[in-house]
């Protein structure tokens, strides 16, 4: 390499003409007039002063560039630790989600439908080894919540507590199901 040669940096997208060489330090000037300082080993000769007129391009530079290219990964959706452990299985026990019409149903009938749904979904979660679930029961007078807690307390492998307030408000109970690992 000598003064006047056109060089390209290996690790940066910078190319320019050599304006000064001092030992192994090379100063180049790019097409915009900015000066950069590199070690000689960080540069590749693009065109020597004698080749500038003939405009030959060395194919080895392309091979070196391809080696240096960083393979970009696909961006994955970021999941926070809180979301990672959030229950995915939700059961809404509001009566209008369980039946088309409550006409002719007493409060007792509605409560039994809600509790039967909760029991069925809990049994399903246990069979399918789903570790967490949320029962959305609403606030109301708290009758469904109390009955749901009574139902859940009958299971030895189940713990329950209020669900995340930010997500569900006061009207939901989160259930954690502990599975037996041994057959």
N, C-alpha and C positions, 0 to 999 in steps of 0.2 A: 504494500500500500504506500502511496505517496501523495503528496499535495496535489489537489485537483481531481483525484479519483472520486467516483460516486460510490458511496457505501450505504449499507442498510444494517440497522441494529437487529440482532437476533431476537431479543426478548421484548422489544418495543416496536411500535409501528412508526418508526422514524427512519428517514433516509435523507441523505444530503451529501454535500461536497466536502472533502477534507480540506480544512483551511490551515491546520497546524498539527504537527506531530512532535511530541516531546517524550522521548523514551517509548514506553508502552501506552502512554496516554494520547488519545487522538481527539481533536476538537473538530466537529463537523458543523456546517451551516445548512439548515434546511431551506426549502424553496420560499419560506416566509421570512427568512432572515434571522431566525433564532439559532443560537449556538448551543450545542450539546457536547458534553465531555464523556467519552467512553474509554474503556480499556480496549486495546487492539483486538483481543480475543473475543470481544462482544460484538464485533462488526464483521460483515461479509462484504466482499468486493462485489459491487453491482456492475460497474463499468469503470475500466481503467481509463486514464486520460487519453490513451491512444485508441480506445474502443468507443469513446463518446461519439465521434463522428460516424462510425459505422453502426452504432446503436445495437450491439449484440447483447443479449440477455442470457445470463447463465442459468440453465435449468436446475442446477443444484440449489439455488436460492429457494426455488419453489418447494423442493423436497424438504429443506431445512424449515421453511415456514410451516409446512404441514405438520412436521414433528412438533413444533412449538405451539401449534394451535391448541387451545384448551377446549376440551369437549364439554359443552354445556349440558347440564343435567336438566331434566324436566322438573319444573317446580311442582312440588307436592303441596297439597293443602296443609297448612300448619294447624295442628291440633294442640290446644293447650292441655296441660295435665288435668285441669278440672273437667274439660270436655271429654278427655280420653276415658275418664272413669265415670262419666255421667250415664245414668240408665238409658237404655235405648228402647226398652219395652214399656210402653205406656198404656194404661187401661183407663179410659174415661168412663166413670160410673154415673154420670149425669143421666137421668132417666130418659131424656129426649134422644140420647144416643143409643139407647138399648131397645126402645120400642117406638113404633110409628105413632101410636096413640095411647094415652093413659086413660081413655074413656072407659068407665066401668071398673077401674082398678082402685082399690083402697090404698091408703098409705102403707099398710102392712104388705099388700101384694107388691107394691113398687119396691119396698125395702128388700123383700125376699128375692125379687128379680135382680136387684143390684148385688146382693150378697152371693147369690148363686153364680152370677157372672164373675165376681171377684174370686170365688172358690175355684171355678173352672179355669180361669186364667192363671191362677197361682199353681194349680196342679199341672197345667200345660208347661209353665215356666220350669217347674221342678223336673218334669219328664224330659224337657229339651235342654236342661242344664243351663238355663239362663240365669246369670248370677244376680242381676239387679232388675228391678221393675218399679214402676210408679203407679199407684192408684190415685186417680184424680177424682175426688169426691165432692169438692166444693166446700163452702164454709157453712152456710145454713145454721140450723140449730145444733148440729153436731151429732145427730142420732146415727147417721150412716158411718161417721168416723168412729164412734164408740163401738158400733157393731162390727166394723171392719177390724178394729184393734182386738176385739174379743175373738174373732175368727182367726186372725194371724197369731195370736198368743197360743193357739192350740197346736201349732206346728213347732217341733223342737229345733228344726234346722233353719228357722227363719228369725231374722231380727228386723224390726221396723222402727222408723223414726220419721219426723217431719221432712218432707222433700225440700230441695233448694228453694228458698224464699224468692230469690231473684227470678227464677224460672217459673215457679208454680204458685207463688203467693202462699196463703195459709191453707188452701184447700187441697192439699195432696200429701200422701204418705209414701215414702220410699221404702221398699222392701229389699233386703239383702238375703239371698238364699245360699246357704252353705251346703255344698254337695259332698257326699261321701265319695272319697277317691277310691277306696277299696271296693271290689265288686260285692 
